[in-house]
Amino acid sequence: LVYGGFKLSMVSSMLWAIVTVIGIAMVVHIIVEFREERGRGFSPKSALLRCGAFLAVPIMWVCFTDAAGFISLLAAKVGPVHDFGVMMAIGSLLALVSVSVVLPTLALVGSVDADPRQAWGEENLSSGLEWLVRFIERWPRAIGITTIAIVSFAWLGYIWLDVETDFTRNFRQSSPIVKSYAVVESRLGGGGVWDILLPVPQQIDHALLDRVRKLEDRLRTEIVVPDANGQATPGLTKILSVTDALDTVSTRELRQLTDPEDLLGLFRAQMPAVMNALVGTDPESKQRTLRIMLRARERQPAAQKNYLIERVTEITREEFPEGQVTGFFILLTNLIDSMLRDQWVSFTIATAAIAVMMYIAFQRVSLALIAMVPNALPITVITGLMGWLGIGINMGAAMIAAVSMGQAVDSSIHYITEYLAHRREGLPLQQALLAVQQRAGRAAVFSTLAMCVGFSALCLSQFVPLIYFGVLMSLSMLGGLIGNLVLLPLLLRWAARWEKTPVALVKEDLLPATVER
């Protein structure tokens, strides 16, 4: 990244945590498989070779789908999100290289017994996974109806979904920056700074200045919003332009000067910095521009901010059709809206790309679709519940859809791969699902818990969007785990009724001859 000229931003500051989580999730699946092979009596080297033969292809697809989830962020129009997608795609692919090169050495080096042991409570986990398969067999229709009901309920929450545009809420309320903003909001007119730019002729006359005064008067009197107590209050706390500056010139001097340009020259001589901020000329087009400086409160609901921007723009265009409304207040207000729109574009791209990969991997349209469903539903449910709970979408929440899709599908790849292998061996459907739950399902539980712990580390950040990202990604991973342990076997059961026995990805001739001997 250094050689490529990339720079870290607020968004990409979580780079290390996520790359670490991706690597650990892959290693957990290898550990579980390695333990199973060692339990069958194979030597460490043979067990590792068998793990590599069985897991090489699914781990490759896992890395590719992770990279696809991050690459889809290239569709975002926000620069830091765009760069974060590139960084994480590189990190995902390098995790594959690292696991392939480093893990075999670490697994075989030395003479100390390093065989993985059963975790605390793993016997109960094994029993629970077996019970889950039997529960799915007994109540498939009830599970399907319940899933549809939950998703439908969550979708209704999208009606109330809103974005969080208050910049101060990006930090913990106890942080110094929030306390400083509180002083600005309560005593200095608010932290929302924006401008109106008015193209004007090279020679400014009294008629033009009168039009500017009229515009300011309308902005002061016509734009009203409710305050925290519901009382009507001016939407703009401060308005400053060259006409206000000219009023500071002494009365005696004003009587002597009648040409507005002379007045501007006099003011420029007295306060050049202020004058240069209010009147300027484009160095390329030579267009002269007057600037009206506006200030509004930052701590307002998104709808109220959008109303302010629309009203200011409307009044400005009525008085000066070529006027432009711009500034940080508008930029920050529209930033999350833009990221939210970009999220669904990225999510669509990621879903389509991963679906194509799943088709290439499994050679069946049905299996590709089955792999997508359990992982797409959790993020839609979580986002809908945010609407129900009135939780605003901030910078962190606006990125999780595509990223979580790429992460959550990992367990589905391992699950379906092992399911296909058992079916090719001739195991009946029920026995195949029981076997898959005990290996791929168990590894999915461990890897998901590891990922949740990794993402939860982001909760220590002072930057609230990172906290949102960590919490929501953890919830998405847990939702994906439930989907892969409940919905995925349910869908495989339904698909098995009308499809022939699927062709396995793992064939016996992939295993090294030395291992077979």
Protein Blocks (a to p, Z undefined) as FASTA:
>chain_A
ZZnopacdfklmmmmmmmmmmmmmmmmmmmmmmmmmmmnopafklmmmmmmmmmmmmmmm
mmmmmmmmmmmmmmpmbfklmmmmmmmmmmmmmmmmmmmmmmmmmmmgojbdcbdcddeh
klmmmmmmmmmmmmmmmmmmlmmmmmmmmmmmmmmmmmmgccdfbfklmpcfkbmklmmm
mmmmmmnopaadcdddddddfbdcfklmmmmmmmmmmmmmmmccddfkopacdfblbdcd
fklmmmmpcfklmmmpmbfklmmmmmmmmmmmlmmmmpccdfklopacddddddddfbbc
fklmmmmmmmmmmmmmmmmmmbccedjklmmmmmmmmmmmmmmmmmmmmmmmmmmmmmmm
nopaklmmmmmmmmmmmmmmmmmmmmmnopacdfklmmmmmmmmmmmmmmmmmmmmmmmm
mmmnopafklmmmmmmmmmmmmmmmmmmmmmmmmmmmmmpmblklmmmmmmmmmmmmmmm
mmmmmmmmmmmmmmmmmpccdddfbdfklpcfklmZZ
